[in-house]
């Protein structure tokens, strides 16, 4: 069973259109919030010129917005295999966590 919502150009296979639209809206809101938090870290860096704040911004970007953009782009390219998409997003998230942990445990050095 395939339904198409022409206004949003969303094609749903085997599920309710409302569920798909809700999932898409949730994903977009989460992406926007992740970008906003990263932007606020960058604003803090510009004000303070503190290297740890810049590292936190990079870590935050790698932890949330980057994997979301990877999922969005790789999910729409048929040439990208699902395992590659999963490994690339997990690698970005792990790198973000490592950067943030480095800031926490290393401090101003």
N, C-alpha and C positions, 0 to 999 in steps of 0.2 A: 504494500500500500504506500503510495507516494502522494504527498500533498505539497503544493507550492503556494506560498504567500507572496503575491506579486508585489505588494507595496514594499516589503522588506527584502524581497528576493531570497528567501530562505526556503530550501527544499528539505523536507522531512521525510525520512524513510522509516516506517514502522513505529512511529511515535506521534504524540500529539504536537501540533504546531505550537500551542501555548507553552509546553515544556521546553521546546527548542528555543523559542523567543526568550523565555525567562533565563535559560542557561546562557544565551548569547548576551543579554543585557547584563547579567551578573558578571560575566567574563569582562565585558567592556568597562563596567564600573570598577572592578578590581584592578584592571590595567590602569585606568585613569588615576585611581588612588595611589597606586604604586609609583606612577610617574610623579604625582604631586609630592609624595614624601621624599623622593629622590631630589626633586627640584628644591624643596625646602632645605635639604642637607647642603645642596650647592649654594643656596643663598647664604647659609650660615658660614660656609667656607669663604665666600666672597667678602663677607663682613669681617671675619676674624683672621683670614689667611692661615688658619690652623691646618696643618697637614693631616692630623687624625680625622678632622671633620671631612676633608676631601676623601680620605680613604673610606670613611663610613659611607659617603655618597657613592663611591665606586662599588663597595660591597652591597649596598642596598640595591643599586641598579642590577648587579649580577644576580642577586637573590630573587628579585621579583619582576621588574619590567622586562629584563632581557629574556628570561625563560618564556614569559607570556608572548613576547614578540616572536620568539623562535617557534612556539606552538602555532601562532597565528599564521606565520609565513610558511613553515614547513608543512602544516596541515593542509595548506591549499596548493602545494606543489606535489604532483603525483610522483615525481622522480625521487622524492625523499621517502625512504623506507621507514616504517614505524619504529624499528629499533634504533635507527640513527636519530630520529626525533627525540626519543626517550633519553638516549645517552647524552645528546647535546644539551637538553634542558636540565638533566640531572647534573651534568658537569658545570653548567653556568651557576646553578643553585649552590653546589658544593664550593665553587670558587668564591661566591659571594659570602658564604658562611665563613670560609677560611680568612677572607679579608677582614670581615667584622671581628672575628676572634683575634686576629692579629692586632687590631686596634685596641681591643679590650686588654689583652695581655701584654702588649708591647708599650702602649701609651704614647708618649711624645717622642720617643726615640726615632 
